[in-house]
């Protein structure tokens, strides 16, 4: 029987690796975190040629250095987990740049198949690649593919299987770059030093020696922490000094130069560019408009405005109403049957109010979440979101923040946890800390359920000109989150975390037409997480609220005299100036710390309504349009969910900063919501 295989997909960002992964694995994917780190791990299953294959999508990276967690994760998986084959995906229209990672992967000695992806774009640019010549020069299988069209995928899988089945002694290549006799001599000396001092390595000795000469901090620390390495470190220092003297400049720069020298030779012999390949592409022409110095930010704002208009008009309209009616019917049907069976009122309340009313009120907004993620997926897969980050970079720099902070903020609109995690790509501690501390202000999709509830109660039938008022309000909240994040980022950057300015270099991928399959997989990956959260974390918090709302025994369920009522009443005075000083609002905000969507479910449980329409009626009676707007502002800015706080603790390696985030976001939220309510009263808005 043929053995199961493990393929690792490695490549630069924007090389089409995700499209290839989706093509290979379809819906059979699992997303989690790598053990011990916060980098997202994507794994999928497939069968081909009678074999079960696990496909692991490594983080996109430009090298196997140690400058970011992404690079370390990719490198450790390749070197420590021993995948049967590394499928190195490269952009056929940018072979020279992509081959730098290829050379580093090949130097590890693993089995590699090169997926020459996006061949259609190379052809459109009149770039001709001699595939057989490239394969011969690198001494590995090279397969041309166009993942978005499914072209070359079967051939790629067969090539990888054939390579994976080969025994170690029959490996396709023994790859080595010629760094010159001097470097080779010192690499050998360091290798001998490992052997003579009986130092056992998890990595290949030759590769480790080269990395030490490259001054790789991660490998230097790895060697330093082993026993009996004093002689190795002494040999390394001696080699560096001698090489510096003979070469005339730093050894690490010399090694990089040699790699590029090799890559240049390979490209010269195998890639031919016509004079037309330098002409402006369609992407270049579009970018001249959407990334224009003056038009970039207005265009980005218009796109976001339209996205929220569509989300609130379609997602929070007919579709949400249909789902709401289903839960209305389900609640009524369950309630009637429990009554018929003679179930106690407490049991009926648990099933109807807590389970169906609480969770159903959250799931009722699933269509809106799906629409939002569908639109975000289209923007990401088309290549526009990279432009949005580039456009925001100019704004960030103008106020003294690092450009990559814009990336964290945009990622944070999907999920604050992801926004916090994305800060690890920033190189300086100052930039990382600022990005982490302001990411929670971004309006994540979890907050949409809260907005939708209050918009439905007060603004669903209101138009401002031809536009839906709800869409304008949600867009305004999104903009407010950005503005507050920028203001606080400027404050932290100029006071708490002073440091040198750093620079942001970003690659813009070509525009692509999103594939239906890729977009749907991306959409469901995120929307499915929302549904899963509703069935786990939110369900647990709603059950807890229901229990507390029925204790102590003898009180009216969900009344001010219940435990939950007493807790809510204790904090309610804090919100009087913000216009929502009720115990119900107070307790809903507490559960919002667990998960923002839980605010909606908690209100359904507290008000004892199992039907979405009744919850909207209850909200309409407890709030005014102005206090509703103030409440939405508060939920936008106050303490992020517990998962985000956990991510902040992990990323900063400090409980102190997690606690500071909880406190300062609540203070900012309170001040802002009070200002909104009080100024609104002064100008007569109610």
Secondary structure by P-SEA (a helix, b strand, c coil): cbbbbbbbbbbccccaaaaaaaaaccccbbbbbccccccbbbbbccccccbbbbbbbcccccccccccaaaaaaaaaaccccccccccccccccccccaaaaaaaaaaccbbbbcccaaaaaaaaccccaaaaaaaaacbbbbbbbcccccaaaaaaaaaaaaaacccccccccccccccaaaaaaaaaaaaaaaaacccccccaaaaaaaaaaccaaaaaaaaacccaaaaaaaaaaaaaaaaaaacccaaaaaaaaaaaaaaaaaaaccccccccccccaaaaaaaccccccaaaaaaaaaaaaaaaaaaaccccaaaaaaaaaaaaaaaaaaaaaaaacccaaaaaaacccccccccccccaaaaaaaaaaaaaaaaaaaaaaaaaaaaaaaaaaaccccaaaaaaaaaaacaaaaaaaccccccaaaaaaaaaaccccccccaaaaaaaaaaacccccccccccaaaaaaaaaaaaaaaaaaaaaaaaaaccbbbbbbbbbbbbcccccccaaaaaaaaaaaaaaaaaaaacaaaaaaaaaaaaaaccccccccccccaaaaaaaaacccccccccccaaaaaaaaaccccccaaaaaaaaaaccccaaaaaaaaaaaccaaaaaaaaaaaacccccaaaaaaaaaaaccaaaaaaaaaaaaaaaaaaaaaaaaaaaaaccc
